[in-house]
Structure formats: C-alpha cells, structure tokens
Amino acid sequence: MTVARRRTFACPVDVTLSLIHGKWKPMILWLLSTRHHRFSDFQAAMPQVAHKVLSQQLRQLEADGLICRTVRDARRQHMDYRLTEFGRSLRPALNALAAWGKVHHRVLGAEYGAPASEGG
C-alpha cells in the first residue's frame, strides 16, 4: 500500500483522505460500491475524466489495496474492477458522504443525475 510510506498524519480524517484523495477516486469507489465495472463503464459514468487520469486513479486505488482488477477477456484486454474487502470497509463513509450530498446539494446550488425518487 502506498499510504504505508507516510507514517505521520494530522488526524484520522487525514489517514482516510490519503487513500481517497483525487478528484475521481471517491466517485470510482462509489460506483464500485454496488457492483464491478469495466474501464468503459467508468468512462460512460464520468465522461469528463481523461483516459490517462482514470487509468492513474485506478492503478493508485489498486496499489492501495482498495480495488482489484481481474481479467475478463485476455485477448481483448478487458478487465473488471471491484472493491476488495478493505475497499468495502469504506462503504459506510461513502454512504455518509452521499447522504450529506443529497441533503445539502440545493444549498450549494449543485445538481446531479440521480433520479427524483433517490432524493434528487
């Protein structure tokens, strides 16, 4: 895990953020919290992210032990990404962040693509 290189943190939140910092990592983890995804699934869900950046973020999450990659079709180089047990332990934190966003998104002037039945 890359976080092991750093041993001193300002607080427990800093420990967590050291693993999930980056513009796209929380969204990648959120998408993986319900099912596995292929690279193309991430690109469809996050069209704003550059291919190179997405690849880097996935590699970092894998190096930190939060996600794993399995070969779906070796000839076509299709990979599936899923949360590891360690990554699944972040679900409560991700759910709390999502709940906060659902409650406060209008105060922030933010919109998101969630269906109205989910509080959008």
C-alpha positions as CSV (number, residue, x, y, z in Angstrom):
1,M,0.0,0.0,0.0
2,T,1.3,3.4,-0.9
3,V,0.0,5.0,2.2
4,A,2.4,3.0,4.3
5,R,5.2,5.3,3.1
6,R,3.7,8.1,5.1
7,R,3.6,7.5,8.8
8,T,2.5,10.8,10.4
9,F,-1.0,12.1,9.9
10,A,-2.7,15.2,11.2
11,C,-5.8,13.3,12.3
12,P,-7.8,10.2,11.4
13,V,-9.6,12.0,8.5
14,D,-6.1,12.7,7.1
15,V,-5.4,9.0,7.1
16,T,-8.6,8.3,5.1
17,L,-8.0,11.2,2.7
18,S,-4.5,10.0,2.0
19,L,-6.1,7.0,0.3
20,I,-9.1,8.6,-1.4
21,H,-7.7,12.0,-2.4
22,G,-8.0,12.9,-6.0
23,K,-10.9,14.3,-8.0
24,W,-12.2,10.9,-9.3
25,K,-11.3,8.3,-6.6
26,P,-14.4,8.9,-4.4
27,M,-16.6,8.5,-7.5
28,I,-14.8,5.4,-8.6
29,L,-15.3,3.9,-5.2
30,W,-18.9,4.9,-5.1
31,L,-19.6,3.3,-8.5
32,L,-17.9,0.1,-7.3
33,S,-19.8,0.0,-4.1
34,T,-22.8,-1.7,-5.8
35,R,-21.1,-3.8,-8.5
36,H,-18.0,-4.5,-10.5
37,H,-17.2,-2.2,-13.5
38,R,-15.1,-2.3,-16.7
39,F,-13.0,0.7,-17.7
40,S,-15.6,1.6,-20.3
41,D,-18.3,1.7,-17.6
42,F,-16.2,4.4,-15.7
43,Q,-15.8,6.4,-18.9
44,A,-19.5,6.3,-19.5
45,A,-20.3,7.4,-16.0
46,M,-17.6,10.0,-15.9
47,P,-17.2,11.4,-19.4
48,Q,-15.2,14.4,-18.1
49,V,-12.3,12.4,-16.9
50,A,-9.3,11.8,-19.3
51,H,-8.4,8.2,-20.2
52,K,-4.9,8.7,-18.7
53,V,-6.2,10.2,-15.4
54,L,-8.8,7.4,-15.0
55,S,-6.0,4.8,-15.6
56,Q,-3.8,6.5,-13.0
57,Q,-6.5,6.7,-10.4
58,L,-7.5,3.1,-10.9
59,R,-3.8,2.0,-10.6
60,Q,-3.4,4.0,-7.4
61,L,-6.6,2.5,-5.8
62,E,-5.3,-0.9,-6.8
63,A,-1.9,-0.2,-5.3
64,D,-3.5,0.9,-2.1
65,G,-5.5,-2.3,-1.9
66,L,-8.9,-0.7,-2.2
67,I,-9.8,-2.3,-5.6
68,C,-8.7,-5.3,-7.5
69,R,-8.6,-6.0,-11.2
70,T,-9.5,-9.3,-12.8
71,V,-9.1,-10.3,-16.5
72,R,-12.5,-10.8,-18.2
73,D,-11.1,-11.4,-21.7
74,A,-7.4,-11.6,-22.1
75,R,-7.5,-11.4,-25.9
76,R,-9.3,-8.1,-25.9
77,Q,-7.6,-7.0,-22.7
78,H,-11.0,-6.5,-20.9
79,M,-10.6,-6.0,-17.1
80,D,-13.2,-6.0,-14.4
81,Y,-12.6,-3.8,-11.3
82,R,-14.2,-4.4,-8.0
83,L,-13.8,-3.4,-4.4
84,T,-11.6,-5.5,-2.2
85,E,-12.7,-6.4,1.4
86,F,-10.5,-3.4,2.5
87,G,-12.3,-1.2,-0.1
88,R,-15.7,-2.4,1.0
89,S,-14.9,-1.2,4.5
90,L,-15.2,2.4,3.1
91,R,-18.9,1.9,2.2
92,P,-20.2,3.5,5.4
93,A,-18.0,6.6,4.9
94,L,-19.1,6.8,1.2
95,N,-22.8,6.3,2.2
96,A,-22.4,9.1,4.8
97,L,-20.9,11.5,2.1
98,A,-23.7,10.6,-0.3
99,A,-26.4,11.2,2.3
100,W,-24.8,14.6,3.1
101,G,-24.8,15.5,-0.6
102,K,-28.4,14.5,-1.0
103,V,-29.5,16.7,1.9
104,H,-27.3,19.7,1.0
105,H,-26.9,19.8,-2.7
106,R,-29.5,22.5,-3.3
107,V,-27.9,24.8,-0.6
108,L,-24.7,24.5,-2.7
109,G,-26.5,25.2,-5.9
110,A,-25.5,21.7,-7.1
111,E,-27.4,19.3,-9.3
112,Y,-26.7,15.7,-10.0
113,G,-28.1,13.0,-12.2
114,A,-29.8,10.9,-9.6
115,P,-33.5,10.1,-10.2
116,A,-36.0,12.1,-8.2
117,S,-37.0,9.0,-6.3
118,E,-33.5,9.0,-4.7
119,G,-33.9,12.5,-3.3
120,G,-32.6,14.4,-6.4
